[in-house]
């Protein structure tokens, strides 16, 4: 692995200038809603030019960088109100220390993909772009064509060491995910490391949630086995748990995919290919033992009316079912606190709780647990061919990967948003909702500018489980059941990562060619096959025929490529 330890670059203490396009939030209000990408781009450039004309003359001395990113779109913590936040002012001060003049071009998130694809194909390019809407293969092609710049040499030449430290020490799984075999780097990323207790990494598990308030209403216990779970969701329907006089209570699951919480109860991976962490193997659910039993069970739920096929793949219809108080169970993070708010028809005491892992689905098969790993690398930020101030871009990323920036984006302002007790950061906003933070103009920088600028997030290392649990329970909506489920996931051995890409080294050119050749056809056929088997329009009697078709489409080739990438990733960690 490369070692980029260079002397610290000189730091200029100059003013920060920020211009932006005021975009629309998640609620679709105001801004550039309804305008096409060309109109948005033209307005952004006009806004930037006007801001530059009004800036102080000292900007002539600054290292100016133009950065393009999507509006974070937070409903309550609004980017257009950023000047009212102390954390934004602190970001400006930090940028002064790095001598940077940042011109931010911000596009509404629902228009961002079109804008980026249009701009990257043109000569009208900023210095740095959030290119997360473009796949790795296309980005590497842009690197070969010179549209985006290779960065490893620039790190060697200009970095003060922050980039190297963050990617090799603080987030030690980071470099293999962005570095090609020859050492080339074409993008930087967001970085996340979660909490730990007693030296164990805390992961965020995902799985089935159930209406605990309906269980209480029917005097039923939280289910521990699949049979108990099935009895519960049947009882909800038969005994009219929602009290509307109809038998319309349903589960809400996307059965065309494997990452739905239920498939894992049958010991199945969570994607077309998945990582079996216990055995260090890339596998496919289509080859796993419990797959026929899984589809038999799903089809049974459909036949009984406990799963509504009209909701499969329809997010809007599923959201409506939730709002109408019809959903007995669905798939979410174990610690999710937002679920209850989806029920908006006046129901009181709504309480979705995780069932963790249900046993007994198939004799001899251990349920899998899908988790969001403790260390995450996601989103991509590239330097375009238009950038001529290469020292400035490395200075910018050295700022991003500094301790000071991490504290702002992850924690906010010391004494206002968090405090340090016995060397441990503790939030002062536990239990404060985003709506309240928006009213008080407080909180971390992540919801305010995350996505426009990269995010670096780091949790707390707690000495004991009880210390960690106490902190979790202080957060709004966290219950004993939720917190205990999160804690259990830290010790669960048969797990698979939510995002497989976080465990795969950068693909070689040959591997990329294989992936491009087989993936789309395989994924399409797999999704359609899942749906038809769930509905019963295809028979499980012909299952071997379906598997042969998957093989002909390249399933074994895909497994081999991803296994090779995983092996290189694990080798880099030794």
C-alpha positions as CSV (number, residue, x, y, z in Angstrom):
1,X,0.0,0.0,0.0
2,X,1.2,3.5,-0.9
3,X,2.6,5.6,1.9
4,X,2.0,9.3,1.3
5,X,3.8,11.0,4.2
6,X,4.8,14.4,3.0
7,X,5.7,17.6,4.9
8,X,2.7,19.8,5.8
9,X,1.7,22.3,3.1
10,X,1.8,25.9,3.9
11,X,-1.4,27.2,5.4
12,X,-2.9,30.5,4.4
13,X,-5.3,32.2,6.7
14,X,-7.7,33.9,4.3
15,X,-11.4,34.3,3.9
16,X,-13.8,31.6,2.6
17,X,-16.2,32.5,-0.1
18,X,-19.2,30.2,-0.8
19,X,-21.8,30.6,-3.5
20,X,-24.6,28.2,-4.1
21,X,-27.8,27.4,-5.9
22,X,-30.7,27.2,-3.5
23,X,-32.3,23.9,-4.3
24,X,-35.5,22.1,-3.2
25,X,-35.6,19.8,-0.2
26,X,-37.3,16.4,0.2
27,X,-40.6,18.1,0.6
28,X,-40.4,19.5,-2.9
29,X,-40.8,23.1,-1.9
30,X,-39.4,26.1,-3.8
31,X,-36.0,26.4,-5.5
32,X,-35.5,24.9,-9.0
33,X,-38.2,22.2,-8.8
34,X,-39.5,21.4,-12.3
35,X,-36.7,23.0,-14.2
36,X,-34.6,21.0,-16.6
37,X,-30.9,20.4,-16.2
38,X,-29.8,23.1,-18.6
39,X,-31.8,25.7,-16.8
40,X,-30.5,24.6,-13.5
41,X,-26.9,24.7,-14.7
42,X,-27.3,28.1,-16.3
43,X,-28.8,29.5,-13.1
44,X,-26.0,28.0,-11.0
45,X,-23.3,29.6,-13.1
46,X,-25.1,33.0,-12.9
47,X,-25.3,32.7,-9.1
48,X,-21.6,31.8,-8.9
49,X,-20.6,34.8,-11.1
50,X,-22.7,37.2,-9.1
51,X,-21.2,36.0,-5.8
52,X,-17.7,36.3,-7.2
53,X,-18.3,39.9,-8.3
54,X,-19.3,40.9,-4.7
55,X,-16.5,39.0,-2.9
56,X,-13.7,40.8,-1.2
57,X,-10.6,41.6,-3.2
58,X,-8.5,39.3,-1.0
59,X,-10.1,36.4,-2.9
60,X,-7.4,37.0,-5.6
61,X,-4.9,35.4,-3.1
62,X,-7.1,32.4,-2.4
63,X,-6.9,28.9,-3.8
64,X,-10.3,28.8,-5.5
65,X,-12.0,25.5,-6.1
66,X,-15.4,25.0,-7.9
67,X,-17.3,22.1,-6.4
68,X,-20.5,20.5,-7.8
69,X,-22.8,18.4,-5.5
70,X,-26.5,17.6,-4.8
71,X,-28.6,19.4,-2.3
72,X,-28.8,17.3,0.9
73,X,-32.5,17.8,0.8
74,X,-33.1,17.6,4.6
75,X,-36.7,18.6,5.3
76,X,-35.9,20.5,8.5
77,X,-32.1,21.3,8.3
78,X,-32.1,23.2,5.1
79,X,-29.0,24.0,3.1
80,X,-30.4,27.4,2.0
81,X,-30.5,28.4,5.7
82,X,-26.8,27.4,6.3
83,X,-25.6,30.9,7.2
84,X,-27.8,30.7,10.4
85,X,-25.9,27.7,11.7
86,X,-22.8,28.0,13.9
87,X,-21.4,24.8,12.4
88,X,-21.4,26.4,9.0
89,X,-19.5,29.4,10.3
90,X,-17.0,27.0,11.8
91,X,-16.6,25.3,8.5
92,X,-15.8,28.7,6.9
93,X,-13.1,29.3,9.6
94,X,-11.6,25.9,9.0
95,X,-11.4,26.6,5.3
96,X,-9.6,29.8,6.0
97,X,-6.9,27.8,7.8
98,X,-6.4,25.8,4.6
99,X,-6.4,28.8,2.4
100,X,-9.4,27.8,0.3
101,X,-12.0,29.7,-1.6
102,X,-14.9,27.3,-2.3
103,X,-17.5,28.0,-4.9
104,X,-20.3,25.5,-4.3
105,X,-22.7,24.7,-7.1
106,X,-25.6,22.9,-5.6
107,X,-28.3,21.1,-7.7
108,X,-31.6,19.6,-6.4
109,X,-31.1,16.0,-5.7
110,X,-33.9,14.8,-8.0
111,X,-32.1,16.5,-11.0
112,X,-28.6,15.7,-10.0
113,X,-28.0,12.5,-12.1
114,X,-29.0,14.2,-15.3
115,X,-27.0,17.3,-14.5
116,X,-23.8,15.4,-13.7
117,X,-24.0,13.1,-16.7
118,X,-24.5,16.1,-19.0
119,X,-21.7,18.1,-17.4
120,X,-19.2,15.2,-17.4
121,X,-19.7,14.8,-21.1
122,X,-19.1,18.5,-21.7
123,X,-16.2,21.0,-21.3
124,X,-18.1,22.9,-18.6
125,X,-16.6,21.2,-15.6
126,X,-15.9,22.3,-12.0
127,X,-12.8,21.2,-10.2
128,X,-14.4,18.6,-8.0
129,X,-17.6,16.7,-8.6
130,X,-19.7,14.3,-6.5
131,X,-19.9,11.5,-9.1
132,X,-21.7,8.9,-7.0
133,X,-24.5,8.6,-9.6
134,X,-21.9,7.2,-12.1
135,X,-20.7,3.6,-11.8
136,X,-17.1,2.6,-11.2
137,X,-16.5,1.2,-14.6
138,X,-17.6,4.4,-16.3
139,X,-15.5,6.5,-14.0
140,X,-12.4,4.4,-14.7
141,X,-13.0,4.9,-18.4
142,X,-13.2,8.6,-17.8
143,X,-9.8,8.2,-16.0
144,X,-8.3,6.6,-19.1
145,X,-9.7,9.3,-21.3
146,X,-8.4,12.0,-19.0
147,X,-11.8,13.4,-18.0
148,X,-10.9,12.9,-14.4
149,X,-7.4,13.1,-12.9
150,X,-5.4,10.4,-11.3
151,X,-4.6,11.4,-7.7
152,X,-1.9,9.2,-6.2
153,X,1.0,11.3,-7.6
154,X,-0.7,14.5,-6.3
155,X,-1.0,13.0,-2.9
156,X,2.7,12.2,-2.9
157,X,3.5,15.7,-4.0
158,X,1.2,17.9,-2.0
159,X,-0.5,16.1,0.9
160,X,0.3,17.0,4.6
161,X,-0.4,13.4,5.5
162,X,-4.0,13.6,6.5
163,X,-5.3,11.6,3.6
164,X,-2.9,8.8,4.2
165,X,-3.6,8.7,7.9
166,X,-7.4,8.6,7.5
167,X,-7.3,5.9,4.8
168,X,-4.8,3.6,6.5
169,X,-5.1,4.1,10.2
170,X,-8.4,5.6,11.2
171,X,-10.3,3.7,8.4
172,X,-8.0,0.9,7.7
173,X,-10.2,-0.8,5.1
174,X,-10.4,2.3,2.9
175,X,-7.5,2.2,0.5
176,X,-8.1,-1.2,-1.1
177,X,-11.6,0.0,-2.1
178,X,-10.4,3.1,-4.0
179,X,-6.9,2.0,-5.2
180,X,-6.2,0.0,-8.4
181,X,-3.7,-2.8,-8.4
182,X,-1.1,-0.4,-9.9
183,X,-1.7,2.1,-7.2
184,X,-3.8,4.5,-9.2
185,X,-6.5,6.5,-7.4
186,X,-9.3,8.3,-9.2
187,X,-11.7,9.3,-6.4
188,X,-12.0,10.0,-2.7
189,X,-15.0,8.9,-0.7
190,X,-17.1,9.4,2.4
191,X,-15.8,7.4,5.4
192,X,-17.7,6.1,8.4
193,X,-16.6,4.1,11.4
194,X,-19.3,3.3,14.0
195,X,-19.3,2.9,17.8
196,X,-17.6,0.1,19.6
197,X,-18.0,-1.4,23.1
198,X,-15.6,-3.7,25.0
199,X,-13.4,-3.7,21.8
200,X,-16.3,-5.0,19.7
201,X,-17.4,-3.1,16.6
202,X,-21.1,-2.1,16.7
203,X,-22.8,-2.9,13.4
204,X,-26.3,-1.8,12.3
205,X,-28.4,-5.0,11.7
206,X,-31.3,-5.2,9.3
207,X,-34.2,-7.6,9.4
208,X,-37.9,-8.1,10.0
209,X,-39.9,-5.7,12.2
210,X,-43.2,-6.5,13.7
211,X,-46.0,-4.5,15.3
212,X,-45.3,-4.9,19.0
213,X,-48.4,-2.9,19.9
214,X,-50.6,-5.4,18.0
215,X,-48.9,-8.3,19.8
216,X,-49.7,-6.6,23.1
217,X,-53.3,-6.1,22.0
218,X,-53.7,-9.8,21.2
219,X,-51.7,-10.8,24.4
220,X,-49.0,-12.5,22.3
221,X,-45.3,-12.7,23.0
222,X,-42.5,-11.4,20.7
223,X,-41.9,-14.3,18.3
224,X,-38.6,-16.3,18.5
225,X,-39.2,-18.8,15.8
226,X,-40.6,-18.6,12.2
227,X,-43.6,-20.6,13.3
228,X,-44.4,-18.1,16.1
229,X,-43.9,-15.2,13.7
230,X,-46.3,-16.8,11.1
231,X,-48.9,-17.4,13.8
232,X,-48.6,-13.8,14.8
233,X,-49.1,-12.2,11.4
234,X,-52.0,-14.6,10.8
235,X,-53.6,-13.6,14.1
236,X,-53.3,-9.9,13.2
237,X,-55.3,-10.5,10.1
238,X,-57.9,-12.9,11.5
239,X,-58.5,-10.8,14.6
240,X,-58.5,-7.4,12.9
241,X,-55.5,-6.0,14.8
242,X,-55.9,-2.6,13.2
243,X,-59.5,-2.4,14.2
244,X,-60.9,-1.3,10.9
245,X,-63.4,-4.1,10.5
246,X,-61.6,-5.8,7.6
247,X,-59.0,-8.6,7.3
248,X,-56.4,-6.5,5.5
249,X,-53.3,-6.7,7.6
250,X,-50.3,-7.6,5.5
251,X,-46.5,-8.0,5.5
252,X,-44.6,-5.5,3.3
253,X,-41.6,-7.0,1.6
254,X,-39.9,-6.7,-1.8
255,X,-39.6,-10.4,-2.7
256,X,-38.0,-9.8,-6.1
257,X,-34.7,-9.2,-4.2
258,X,-33.0,-11.3,-1.5
259,X,-32.2,-8.4,0.9
260,X,-35.6,-8.4,2.6
261,X,-34.9,-9.8,6.0
262,X,-37.1,-12.9,5.4
263,X,-34.7,-14.6,3.0
264,X,-31.9,-14.4,5.6
265,X,-34.2,-16.3,8.1
266,X,-33.8,-19.2,5.6
267,X,-30.0,-18.9,5.7
268,X,-29.8,-17.1,2.3
269,X,-27.4,-14.3,1.2
270,X,-28.8,-10.8,0.5
271,X,-28.0,-10.4,-3.1
272,X,-27.4,-12.1,-6.5
273,X,-24.0,-12.8,-5.0
274,X,-23.3,-12.3,-1.3
275,X,-20.4,-12.7,1.1
276,X,-20.5,-15.6,3.6
277,X,-18.3,-14.0,6.2
278,X,-18.1,-17.1,8.4
279,X,-16.4,-19.0,5.6
280,X,-14.8,-16.2,3.6
281,X,-16.7,-17.2,0.5
282,X,-18.6,-15.3,-2.2
283,X,-21.8,-17.3,-2.8
284,X,-25.1,-17.0,-4.5
285,X,-28.5,-17.7,-2.8
286,X,-29.4,-19.7,-5.9
287,X,-26.9,-22.3,-4.8
288,X,-27.8,-22.3,-1.1
289,X,-29.7,-25.1,0.6
290,X,-32.7,-23.2,2.0
291,X,-33.8,-21.5,-1.2
292,X,-36.6,-23.8,-2.2
293,X,-38.1,-23.7,1.3
294,X,-37.9,-19.9,1.2
295,X,-39.9,-19.6,-2.0
296,X,-42.4,-22.2,-0.8
297,X,-43.0,-20.1,2.3
298,X,-43.3,-16.8,0.4
299,X,-45.8,-18.3,-2.0
300,X,-47.8,-19.6,1.0
301,X,-47.9,-16.0,2.4
302,X,-49.1,-14.8,-1.0
303,X,-51.8,-17.4,-1.2
304,X,-53.1,-16.6,2.3
305,X,-53.2,-12.9,1.5
306,X,-50.5,-12.1,4.1
307,X,-48.4,-10.6,1.3
308,X,-50.0,-8.3,-1.3
309,X,-48.4,-8.8,-4.7
310,X,-49.5,-5.3,-5.8
311,X,-46.9,-3.8,-3.4
312,X,-44.0,-5.8,-4.8
313,X,-41.6,-3.2,-6.3
314,X,-44.0,-0.3,-5.7
315,X,-42.6,2.0,-3.1
316,X,-45.5,4.5,-3.3
317,X,-48.1,1.8,-2.8
318,X,-46.2,0.3,0.1
319,X,-45.9,3.7,1.7
320,X,-49.7,4.1,1.3
321,X,-50.3,0.7,3.0
322,X,-48.1,1.9,5.9
323,X,-50.0,5.2,6.2
324,X,-53.3,3.3,6.2
325,X,-52.2,1.2,9.2
326,X,-52.2,-2.1,7.3
327,X,-48.6,-3.3,7.7
328,X,-47.9,-5.9,10.3
329,X,-44.3,-6.5,9.4
330,X,-41.6,-5.0,7.2
331,X,-37.9,-4.9,6.6
332,X,-35.7,-2.1,8.2
333,X,-32.7,-1.4,10.4
334,X,-33.0,-3.0,13.8
335,X,-32.5,0.4,15.5
336,X,-34.8,2.4,13.1
337,X,-36.7,5.0,15.0
338,X,-38.6,6.5,12.0
339,X,-40.9,3.6,11.3
340,X,-43.8,4.5,13.5
341,X,-44.2,7.9,11.9
342,X,-45.2,6.3,8.6
343,X,-48.6,5.4,10.0
344,X,-50.5,8.6,9.6
345,X,-54.2,7.7,9.6
346,X,-54.6,8.5,13.3
347,X,-53.5,5.2,14.9
348,X,-52.0,5.6,18.3
349,X,-49.2,3.8,20.1
350,X,-47.7,2.4,16.8
351,X,-44.6,0.4,17.8
352,X,-42.5,-1.5,15.2
353,X,-39.8,-3.6,16.9
354,X,-37.1,-5.9,15.4
355,X,-37.5,-9.7,15.8
356,X,-33.7,-10.1,15.2
357,X,-33.2,-13.6,13.8
358,X,-36.1,-16.2,13.8
359,X,-35.0,-19.8,14.1
360,X,-36.6,-23.0,12.9
361,X,-37.2,-22.1,9.2
362,X,-35.2,-25.1,7.9
363,X,-33.8,-27.8,10.1
364,X,-30.0,-27.6,10.3
365,X,-29.7,-24.1,8.8
366,X,-28.6,-21.2,10.8
367,X,-30.3,-17.9,10.0
368,X,-28.1,-15.2,8.4
369,X,-28.0,-11.7,9.7
370,X,-27.6,-8.8,7.3
371,X,-25.6,-5.9,8.7
372,X,-24.4,-2.5,7.7
373,X,-20.7,-2.8,8.6
374,X,-18.9,-0.7,11.2
375,X,-16.6,0.8,8.5
376,X,-18.2,2.2,5.4
377,X,-16.8,3.7,2.2
378,X,-19.4,5.3,-0.1
379,X,-20.0,8.1,-2.6
380,X,-17.2,9.3,-4.9
381,X,-15.6,12.7,-5.4
382,X,-13.4,13.2,-8.5
383,X,-11.1,15.9,-9.7
384,X,-11.9,16.8,-13.3
385,X,-9.5,17.7,-16.2
386,X,-10.6,21.3,-15.8
387,X,-8.8,21.7,-12.4
388,X,-5.4,23.4,-12.8
389,X,-4.7,24.1,-9.1
390,X,-3.8,20.6,-8.1
391,X,-2.2,21.7,-4.9
392,X,-5.5,23.2,-3.9
393,X,-7.5,20.0,-4.4
394,X,-5.1,18.0,-2.2
395,X,-5.2,20.8,0.3
396,X,-9.0,20.5,0.2
397,X,-9.0,16.7,0.8
398,X,-6.4,17.1,3.6
399,X,-9.0,19.4,5.2
400,X,-11.8,16.9,4.7
401,X,-9.7,14.2,6.3
402,X,-8.7,16.2,9.3
403,X,-9.8,15.7,12.8
404,X,-11.3,19.2,12.9
405,X,-13.5,18.6,9.9
406,X,-14.6,15.2,11.2
407,X,-15.7,16.8,14.5
408,X,-17.8,19.5,12.6
409,X,-19.5,17.1,10.1
410,X,-20.1,14.3,12.6
411,X,-20.5,16.1,16.0
412,X,-21.0,19.8,15.5
413,X,-19.8,22.5,17.9
414,X,-18.2,21.5,21.2
415,X,-20.2,22.9,24.2
416,X,-23.3,23.4,22.1
417,X,-23.8,20.1,20.2
418,X,-21.5,17.8,22.1
419,X,-19.1,17.7,25.1
420,X,-16.0,15.6,25.9
421,X,-16.2,13.7,29.2
422,X,-13.2,11.6,30.3
423,X,-11.9,11.8,26.7
424,X,-15.1,10.6,25.2
425,X,-17.4,12.7,23.0
426,X,-21.0,12.7,24.1
427,X,-23.8,14.3,22.2
428,X,-25.8,17.0,23.9
429,X,-28.6,16.5,21.4
430,X,-29.8,13.0,22.2
431,X,-33.5,13.0,22.0
432,X,-33.6,16.2,19.9
433,X,-35.4,15.6,16.5
434,X,-34.3,17.0,13.2
435,X,-37.3,19.3,13.3
436,X,-36.2,20.7,16.6
437,X,-32.6,21.0,15.4
438,X,-33.8,23.0,12.4
439,X,-35.8,25.3,14.6
440,X,-32.8,25.8,16.9
441,X,-30.3,25.9,14.1
442,X,-28.0,23.4,15.8
443,X,-26.4,20.1,15.2
444,X,-23.6,18.5,13.1
445,X,-22.7,19.5,9.5
446,X,-23.7,16.1,8.0
447,X,-27.4,16.9,7.2
448,X,-26.5,20.5,6.3
449,X,-23.8,20.0,3.6
450,X,-23.3,16.2,3.3
451,X,-23.1,15.2,-0.3
452,X,-22.0,18.6,-1.5
453,X,-18.8,18.0,0.5
454,X,-17.7,14.6,1.7
455,X,-18.6,13.2,5.1
456,X,-16.2,11.7,7.6
457,X,-18.0,10.1,10.5
458,X,-16.6,8.4,13.6
459,X,-18.4,6.9,16.5
460,X,-17.3,6.5,20.1
461,X,-15.3,3.7,21.7
462,X,-17.2,2.8,24.9
463,X,-15.4,0.8,27.6
464,X,-18.5,-1.3,28.5
465,X,-21.7,-2.5,26.9
466,X,-23.7,-0.8,29.6
467,X,-22.1,2.6,28.8
468,X,-22.9,2.1,25.1
469,X,-26.4,1.0,25.9
470,X,-27.1,3.9,28.2
471,X,-26.1,6.3,25.5
472,X,-28.3,4.5,22.9
473,X,-31.3,4.5,25.1
474,X,-31.0,8.3,25.5
475,X,-31.7,8.8,21.8
476,X,-35.1,9.6,20.6
477,X,-37.2,6.5,19.8
478,X,-34.7,4.0,21.0
479,X,-36.3,1.2,23.0
480,X,-34.8,-1.7,25.0
481,X,-35.7,-4.1,22.2
482,X,-34.0,-2.0,19.5
483,X,-30.9,-1.4,21.5
484,X,-30.5,-5.1,22.5
485,X,-30.9,-6.2,18.9
486,X,-28.1,-3.8,17.8
487,X,-25.9,-5.2,20.6
488,X,-26.6,-8.8,19.6
489,X,-25.5,-8.1,16.1
490,X,-22.0,-7.3,17.3
491,X,-21.6,-10.9,18.4
492,X,-23.6,-12.7,15.6
493,X,-21.2,-14.9,13.6
494,X,-23.3,-15.9,10.5
495,X,-23.7,-12.4,9.0
496,X,-23.4,-10.8,5.5
497,X,-22.7,-7.2,4.7
498,X,-25.4,-4.9,3.4
499,X,-23.0,-3.5,0.9
500,X,-20.8,-6.1,-0.7
501,X,-18.7,-3.4,-2.4
502,X,-17.2,-2.5,1.0
503,X,-15.4,-5.9,0.9
504,X,-14.2,-5.9,-2.7
505,X,-10.9,-4.5,-3.9
506,X,-11.0,-2.4,-7.0
507,X,-11.7,-4.5,-10.1
508,X,-9.0,-5.0,-12.7
509,X,-9.7,-4.2,-16.3
510,X,-10.3,-7.9,-17.0
511,X,-12.7,-8.2,-14.1
512,X,-14.5,-5.1,-15.1
513,X,-15.0,-6.5,-18.5
514,X,-16.6,-9.7,-17.1
515,X,-18.8,-7.7,-14.7
516,X,-20.0,-5.5,-17.6
517,X,-20.7,-8.5,-19.7
518,X,-22.8,-10.6,-17.3
519,X,-24.2,-8.5,-14.5
520,X,-27.1,-6.7,-16.1
521,X,-28.5,-9.9,-17.7
522,X,-28.0,-11.9,-14.5
523,X,-29.6,-9.3,-12.3
524,X,-32.6,-8.9,-14.5
525,X,-33.2,-12.7,-14.8
526,X,-32.7,-13.2,-11.1
527,X,-35.2,-10.5,-10.2
528,X,-37.8,-11.8,-12.6
529,X,-37.3,-15.4,-11.3
530,X,-37.7,-14.3,-7.7
531,X,-41.0,-12.6,-8.5
532,X,-42.4,-15.6,-10.5
533,X,-41.4,-18.2,-7.9
534,X,-42.9,-16.0,-5.1
535,X,-46.2,-15.7,-7.1
536,X,-46.2,-19.3,-8.1
537,X,-46.3,-18.6,-11.8
538,X,-43.2,-20.8,-12.1
539,X,-42.9,-24.2,-10.5
540,X,-40.2,-25.2,-8.0
541,X,-40.2,-28.6,-9.8
542,X,-38.2,-27.0,-12.6
543,X,-35.7,-25.3,-10.2
544,X,-32.6,-27.0,-11.7
545,X,-33.5,-25.6,-15.1
546,X,-33.6,-22.1,-13.8
547,X,-30.2,-22.5,-12.1
548,X,-28.7,-23.8,-15.4
549,X,-30.0,-20.6,-17.1
550,X,-28.3,-18.5,-14.4
551,X,-25.1,-20.4,-15.1
552,X,-25.4,-19.8,-18.8
553,X,-25.8,-16.1,-18.1
554,X,-22.5,-16.1,-16.2
555,X,-23.3,-16.6,-12.6
556,X,-20.2,-18.7,-11.9
557,X,-18.0,-16.1,-13.7
558,X,-19.4,-13.4,-11.5
559,X,-18.8,-15.4,-8.4
560,X,-15.2,-16.0,-9.4
561,X,-14.5,-12.4,-10.1
562,X,-16.0,-11.2,-6.8
563,X,-14.1,-13.9,-4.9
564,X,-10.8,-12.7,-6.4
565,X,-11.6,-9.2,-5.4
566,X,-12.5,-10.2,-1.9
567,X,-9.3,-12.3,-1.6
568,X,-7.2,-9.2,-2.6
569,X,-9.1,-7.1,-0.1
570,X,-8.5,-9.5,2.8
571,X,-4.9,-9.9,1.8
572,X,-4.5,-6.1,2.1
573,X,-5.7,-6.2,5.7
574,X,-3.1,-8.7,6.9
